[in-house]
Amino acid sequence: MRYFPVFIDTKAMQVLVVGAGEVAARKLELILKSDASVTVVAPWMCDTVKAYANNPRVTLVKRAFVDDDLIDKAMVFVATSDGVVNEYVHDQARAREVLVNVVDNTPLCQFITPSIIDRSPIVVAMSSGGVAPVLLRYLRQKLETVIPGNIARLGSFSEKFREKVKATLSGVTARRYFWEDILDGDIAEMVEKGQDDKAQKAFLEALDAAKEEKKTQGQVYLVGAGPGDPDLLTFRALRLMQKADVVVYDRLVSPAILELVRRDAEKIYVGKAKSNHTLPQEQINSLMVEEAKKGNRVVRLKGGDPFIFGRGGEEIEELITANIDFQVVPGITAASGASTYAGIPLTHRDHAQSVTFATGHLKDGTIDLNWPALAQQGQTLVFYMGLTGLPIICEKLIEHGLNADTPIALVQEATRDAQKVVTGTLATINDNPQTPLMRPPTLIIVGSVVSLHSKLDWFTTQLN
């Protein structure tokens, strides 16, 4: 992150704008949305700038820039059409340690102005570092449609009662829970509709109730993080991740998804690989119970779906025993993500009329499965955690009736940019020189649907 985003207090700030054409006028208009006072210096001024002559926070100076114009200035925007002048003002500002922005010349910008969504006191600022302005405008348009125009009322309402809540409720966690309940509930809707008296009465009643309430026990959310691509998260998963006090996550949760977790949440890694458990499952269960009893909102973030080879059932059994409230948020399971992004439909009228999910690694470390049931025509098989046992899987499926020419695919890091797909048959896959290079997480797909991969492999085509 080259540009560090900050919001600067503009009360009593003096800003200088050098130049007075239409470009400078746009900067002047932007600055005047703050509390700053502005001095504009230029030998010639466009009509848009001249229109601010009577604004008490604007001083127009019709002459060329001189060094003393920088005295007592905290920030300067340089927007003349003369590159030599722009560079000179930049150098003088830097020498005097005045923040400087030379418009449309990123190398000469000590700071850059973001794209702003203004719902004061709620302000959203975005930047691309000057490298993708069109994309930035696109994102801003999207956000403008999502953020209600009357959200400003809610911001002002929150500001009005912030100190009262702080004085009434001790502890950051208690205050955050209270505000989240307010913002998610009927009171927020009253404020947005302009029902201020009704909202204030309900707010004060809720605050009194919160003051008398003892510290409540927390809650656990088992959240499916999907196969890796953060765009495949559910809205509910994202909302809970951004509210969590503690996030307990495993090895299959991608770094891009972890970036979406609330910044000040405690993140506890409990990743498990074959014969290498950071925490045994029993300790993970105990950890969730302990954190919930402390009053924390705990998100157990699991790759894929919690109830498909994610041990979600084992974990909620422990929560039920400990009388801990919980919810389960499903995610896109690895089988769906891997097959879709590899261009391998799990079902197809010409190839497979059913699909079976199986684990290649049982609780006791074996892969002693119901092979006769798995080795059936007209179905697709998906093996989770089966990479180490791949030779046994192929051998057993052939032994119990599947043709040795049955197509098979290995999909590594599905849905991510590093996704890799290796195909073959039950008879040849283990001899493929790429197979020994595959690493977890890798899913195994068996069935004639795999023959469609070369034709339907849309994701690799997009990457290339």
C-alpha positions in Angstrom: 0.0 0.0 0.0 2.0 3.0 -1.3 -0.6 5.6 -0.3 -1.7 5.5 3.4 -5.3 6.5 3.7 -6.0 9.1 6.4 -8.8 11.7 7.1 -7.3 15.1 8.0 -9.1 17.6 10.3 -9.7 20.6 8.1 -10.9 22.9 10.8 -8.8 26.1 10.6 -6.7 24.6 7.8 -5.3 26.9 5.1 -5.1 25.4 1.6 -3.4 26.9 -1.4 -4.5 26.3 -5.0 -2.0 27.5 -7.7 -3.9 27.9 -11.0 -7.4 29.0 -11.7 -8.6 27.1 -14.8 -11.4 24.5 -14.8 -9.2 21.8 -13.4 -8.3 24.0 -10.5 -12.0 24.9 -10.1 -12.8 21.3 -9.5 -10.2 21.0 -6.8 -11.6 24.2 -5.2 -15.1 22.8 -5.2 -13.8 19.6 -3.6 -11.9 21.4 -0.8 -14.8 23.7 0.0 -16.8 20.6 1.0 -14.5 20.5 4.0 -14.0 23.2 6.6 -10.8 24.5 5.1 -10.1 28.0 3.9 -8.6 28.4 0.4 -6.4 30.9 -1.3 -6.3 30.7 -5.1 -3.3 32.3 -6.9 -3.2 32.7 -10.7 -2.6 35.5 -13.2 -5.9 34.5 -15.0 -9.1 33.0 -13.6 -11.9 31.1 -15.3 -15.5 32.1 -14.6 -16.1 29.1 -12.3 -13.3 30.3 -10.0 -14.4 33.9 -10.2 -17.9 32.9 -9.0 -16.3 32.1 -5.5 -15.2 35.7 -5.1 -17.8 36.4 -2.4 -17.3 33.2 -0.5 -15.8 34.1 3.0 -13.6 31.0 2.9 -12.1 31.8 -0.5 -9.3 34.4 -1.2 -8.6 35.1 -4.9 -5.2 36.5 -5.7 -4.8 37.5 -9.4 -1.1 37.3 -10.0 1.7 34.7 -10.5 2.8 32.4 -7.7 5.4 33.7 -5.3 7.3 31.6 -2.7 5.6 33.4 0.2 2.2 32.1 -0.9 3.2 28.9 1.0 3.5 30.6 4.3 1.0 29.1 6.9 -0.4 26.7 4.3 -0.9 23.1 5.3 -1.7 21.8 1.8 -1.2 22.9 -1.8 -2.8 21.9 -5.1 -0.9 22.8 -8.2 -3.1 23.0 -11.3 -1.5 25.3 -13.9 -1.0 24.4 -17.6 2.7 25.2 -17.3 4.8 22.2 -16.4 7.8 24.3 -15.3 5.7 26.3 -12.9 4.1 23.1 -11.5 7.4 21.5 -10.8 8.8 24.7 -9.2 5.8 25.0 -6.9 6.2 21.3 -6.0 9.8 21.8 -5.1 9.2 24.8 -3.0 6.3 23.1 -1.1 8.4 20.0 -0.4 11.2 22.2 0.9 8.8 23.8 3.3 7.2 20.5 4.3 3.9 21.5 2.9 1.7 18.6 1.5 1.6 19.0 -2.3 -0.5 17.6 -5.1 0.3 18.4 -8.7 -2.9 17.6 -10.6 -2.5 14.8 -13.2 1.2 14.3 -12.4 1.3 11.4 -9.9 5.2 11.4 -9.6 4.9 15.0 -8.2 2.1 14.1 -5.8 3.0 13.7 -2.1 -0.7 12.8 -1.6 -3.6 12.0 -3.9 -7.2 12.9 -3.6 -9.5 9.8 -3.5 -12.8 9.2 -5.1 -15.4 10.3 -2.5 -18.9 9.2 -1.6 -20.1 12.0 0.7 -22.8 11.2 3.2 -21.4 13.4 5.9 -20.6 12.6 8.6 -20.2 9.3 6.8 -17.6 9.6 4.1 -16.2 6.8 1.9 -12.9 7.4 0.1 -11.3 5.1 -2.5 -8.1 5.3 -4.4 -6.3 3.3 -7.1 -3.0 5.1 -6.5 -3.6 6.9 -9.8 -3.3 3.7 -11.9 -7.0 2.9 -12.6 -9.2 6.0 -12.5 -11.9 4.4 -14.8 -12.2 1.3 -12.6 -12.4 3.6 -9.5 -15.3 5.6 -11.1 -17.0 2.2 -11.8 -16.7 1.1 -8.2 -17.9 4.4 -6.9 -21.0 4.2 -9.1 -21.7 0.7 -7.7 -21.3 1.9 -4.1 -23.4 5.0 -4.7 -26.3 2.7 -5.6 -25.8 0.5 -2.5 -25.3 3.2 0.2 -28.6 4.9 1.0 -28.6 8.7 0.5 -30.2 9.1 4.0 -27.4 7.2 5.7 -26.2 10.6 6.8 -29.1 10.8 9.2 -27.9 7.6 10.9 -24.4 9.0 11.1 -25.6 12.2 12.8 -27.8 10.2 15.2 -24.9 8.0 16.2 -22.7 11.1 16.8 -25.4 12.6 19.0 -25.5 9.7 21.4 -21.9 8.4 21.1 -20.7 10.0 24.4 -23.9 9.0 26.3 -23.4 5.4 25.3 -19.7 5.6 26.2 -20.6 6.9 29.6 -23.4 4.3 30.2 -21.8 1.1 28.9 -18.3 0.1 30.2 -16.1 -1.9 27.8 -15.5 -1.6 24.1 -17.2 -5.0 23.4 -20.4 -4.1 25.2 -20.7 -0.8 23.3 -20.0 -2.4 20.0 -22.6 -5.1 20.5 -25.1 -2.4 21.5 -24.4 -0.3 18.4 -24.6 -3.3 16.1 -28.0 -4.2 17.6 -29.1 -0.6 17.0 -27.8 -0.4 13.5 -29.3 -3.7 12.5 -32.7 -3.1 14.0 -35.9 -1.0 13.9 -34.3 2.1 15.5 -32.0 2.6 12.5 -35.0 2.4 10.1 -36.8 5.0 12.2 -33.9 7.4 11.9 -33.5 6.8 8.1 -37.2 7.6 7.7 -36.9 10.8 9.7 -38.8 9.6 12.7 -36.4 11.2 15.1 -38.5 11.6 18.3 -39.7 8.0 18.0 -36.2 6.8 17.3 -34.7 8.7 20.3 -37.3 7.3 22.7 -36.7 3.8 21.6 -32.9 4.3 21.7 -32.9 5.5 25.3 -35.1 2.6 26.3 -32.7 0.2 24.6 -29.7 1.9 26.3 -31.3 1.6 29.8 -32.0 -2.1 29.1 -28.4 -2.7 28.0 -27.1 -0.9 31.2 -29.0 -3.3 33.5 -28.1 -6.4 31.5 -25.3 -8.6 32.7 -22.5 -9.6 30.3 -24.1 -12.1 28.0 -22.5 -15.2 26.7 -21.1 -15.0 23.2 -22.2 -17.0 20.1 -20.4 -19.2 17.6 -20.9 -19.1 13.9 -19.7 -22.0 11.8 -19.1 -20.2 8.5 -18.3 -21.8 5.1 -15.6 -19.8 3.4 -16.0 -21.5 0.1 -13.2 -23.0 -2.1 -10.9 -19.9 -2.1 -12.1 -17.1 -4.4 -13.4 -14.4 -2.0 -16.1 -13.4 -4.6 -17.8 -16.8 -3.8 -18.5 -15.9 -0.2 -22.1 -15.5 0.8 -23.3 -12.0 2.0 -24.0 -13.5 5.4 -20.6 -15.0 5.7 -19.0 -11.6 4.9 -21.2 -9.8 7.3 -20.3 -12.1 10.2 -16.6 -12.1 9.4 -16.7 -8.3 9.7 -18.5 -8.5 13.1 -16.4 -11.2 14.7 -14.4 -10.7 17.9 -12.5 -14.0 17.3 -11.9 -15.8 14.1 -10.8 -19.5 14.2 -9.7 -20.5 10.8 -8.1 -23.5 9.0 -5.5 -24.1 6.4 -8.0 -24.0 3.5 -9.1 -20.4 4.1 -7.3 -18.3 1.5 -5.3 -15.2 2.4 -7.6 -13.1 0.2 -10.6 -14.2 2.3 -8.8 -13.5 5.6 -8.2 -9.9 4.4 -12.0 -9.4 4.7 -12.1 -10.2 8.4 -12.6 -7.3 10.7 -9.2 -5.7 11.3 -9.1 -5.8 15.1 -10.5 -9.3 15.4 -8.3 -11.9 17.0 -7.3 -14.5 14.4 -6.4 -18.0 15.6 -5.0 -20.4 13.1 -5.9 -24.1 13.7 -4.9 -25.5 10.3 -4.7 -29.2 9.9 -2.6 -31.0 7.3 -2.0 -34.8 7.1 -0.1 -35.8 10.3 0.4 -32.2 11.2 -2.4 -30.7 13.3 -1.8 -27.3 14.7 -4.5 -28.1 17.2 -6.3 -31.4 17.6 -10.0 -31.3 16.9 -10.9 -31.7 20.6 -8.9 -28.6 21.4 -10.5 -26.6 18.6 -13.9 -27.5 20.0 -12.8 -26.4 23.5 -11.3 -23.2 22.1 -14.6 -22.2 20.6 -16.5 -22.9 23.8 -14.0 -20.9 25.9 -14.1 -17.9 23.7 -17.9 -17.8 23.6 -18.0 -18.1 27.4 -15.9 -15.0 27.5 -18.7 -13.1 25.7 -17.0 -13.1 22.3 -18.7 -13.5 18.9 -16.7 -16.4 17.5 -16.6 -17.2 13.8 -15.3 -20.6 13.0 -14.2 -20.0 9.4 -13.9 -23.2 7.4 -12.9 -23.8 3.8 -15.7 -25.0 1.6 -18.9 -25.9 3.6 -18.9 -26.7 7.3 -21.1 -29.8 6.8 -19.3 -31.4 3.9 -16.1 -33.0 5.3 -15.7 -29.9 7.4 -16.3 -31.6 10.8 -19.0 -29.0 11.4 -21.2 -31.7 12.9 -18.6 -32.7 15.5 -18.1 -29.1 16.4 -21.7 -28.2 17.0 -22.1 -31.4 19.1 -19.6 -29.9 21.5 -21.3 -26.5 21.4 -24.7 -28.1 22.2 -23.1 -30.0 25.1 -21.6 -26.7 26.5 -25.0 -24.9 25.9 -23.4 -22.4 23.6 -25.7 -20.7 21.0 -24.5 -21.2 17.4 -25.5 -20.8 13.8 -24.2 -22.5 10.7 -23.6 -20.5 7.5 -23.2 -22.8 4.4 -20.5 -22.1 1.8 -19.8 -23.4 -1.7 -18.2 -26.8 -1.2 -14.9 -27.6 -2.8 -16.5 -30.2 -5.1 -18.8 -27.5 -6.7 -16.1 -24.9 -6.9 -13.4 -27.2 -8.3 -15.7 -28.8 -10.9 -17.2 -25.5 -12.0 -13.8 -23.7 -12.4 -12.3 -26.8 -14.1 -15.1 -26.9 -16.7 -16.3 -30.4 -15.4 -20.0 -30.6 -14.8 -20.7 -32.9 -11.9 -23.9 -34.1 -13.6 -24.7 -34.2 -17.3 -27.5 -36.0 -19.2 -25.0 -37.8 -21.5 -22.5 -38.7 -18.8 -23.7 -38.8 -15.2 -27.1 -38.9 -13.6 -25.8 -38.8 -10.0 -22.8 -37.5 -8.0 -21.2 -39.0 -4.9 -18.9 -37.1 -2.5 -16.4 -39.3 -0.6 -13.4 -38.7 1.6 -10.1 -40.2 0.8 -9.0 -40.0 4.4 -11.1 -41.5 7.2 -10.9 -40.6 10.9 -8.6 -43.6 11.6 -6.3 -42.7 8.6 -7.6 -45.4 6.3 -9.5 -45.2 3.0 -11.6 -48.3 3.5 -14.7 -47.2 1.6 -17.7 -48.9 0.1 -15.9 -49.5 -3.2 -18.7 -51.6 -4.9 -21.1 -48.7 -4.3 -18.6 -46.2 -5.7 -17.6 -48.2 -8.7 -20.9 -47.6 -10.6 -21.5 -46.4 -14.1 -23.4 -43.2 -14.8 -22.2 -41.3 -11.8 -19.5 -38.8 -10.9 -17.2 -39.4 -7.9 -15.5 -36.6 -6.0 -12.9 -37.5 -3.5 -11.9 -35.0 -0.8 -8.4 -35.3 0.9 -7.5 -38.2 -1.4 -4.3 -37.1 -3.0 -2.0 -39.3 -0.8 -4.3 -42.3 -1.4 -4.6 -41.7 -5.2 -3.0 -45.0 -6.2 -5.3 -47.0 -3.9 -8.4 -45.1 -5.1 -7.6 -45.9 -8.7 -6.7 -49.5 -7.9 -9.9 -50.2 -5.9 -12.2 -48.5 -8.4 -10.8 -50.7 -11.3 -10.9 -53.8 -9.0 -14.6 -53.2 -8.3 -15.7 -52.7 -11.9 -14.9 -49.3 -13.3 -13.1 -49.4 -16.7 -9.5 -48.5 -16.5 -10.1 -45.9 -19.2 -12.5 -44.0 -16.9 -11.4 -40.3 -17.0 -10.0 -38.7 -13.8 -9.0 -35.2 -12.9 -6.9 -33.7 -10.1 -7.9 -30.0 -9.4 -5.4 -28.1 -7.2 -6.2 -24.7 -5.5 -9.6 -24.6 -7.2 -11.1 -21.1 -8.0 -7.8 -19.3 -7.3 -5.4 -17.9 -9.9 -3.0 -20.7 -9.1 -5.6 -23.3 -10.0 -4.0 -26.4 -11.8 -5.8 -29.3 -13.4 -4.2 -32.6 -14.3 -6.2 -35.2 -16.2 -5.8 -38.8 -17.3 -7.5 -42.2 -16.7 -7.6 -44.5 -13.7 -4.9 -46.5 -15.4 -2.6 -43.6 -16.4 -3.0 -40.8 -13.9 -0.4 -42.1 -11.5 2.2 -42.2 -14.3 1.6 -38.6 -15.4 4.8 -36.7 -14.5 2.6 -33.8 -13.3 0.8 -35.9 -10.7 3.7 -36.1 -8.1 3.9 -32.3 -8.3 0.3 -31.8 -7.1 -0.1 -30.5 -3.6 -3.1 -30.1 -1.2 -5.7 -28.8 -1.4 -6.4 -31.0 -4.4 -9.7 -32.6 -5.3 -10.2 -35.8 -7.3 -13.0 -36.1 -9.8 -13.7 -39.4 -11.5 -16.2 -40.1 -14.3 -16.8 -39.5 -18.0 -17.8 -35.9 -17.3 -14.0 -35.3 -17.0 -13.8 -35.7 -20.8 -15.6 -32.4 -21.1 -12.8 -30.5 -19.4 -10.8 -29.6 -22.5 -13.9 -28.2 -24.2 -15.5 -26.4 -21.2 -12.4 -25.1 -19.4 -13.6 -21.5 -19.2 -11.5 -20.4 -16.2 -8.1 -21.3 -17.6 -9.0 -19.6 -20.8 -9.8 -16.4 -19.0 -6.6 -16.5 -17.0 -4.6 -16.8 -20.2 
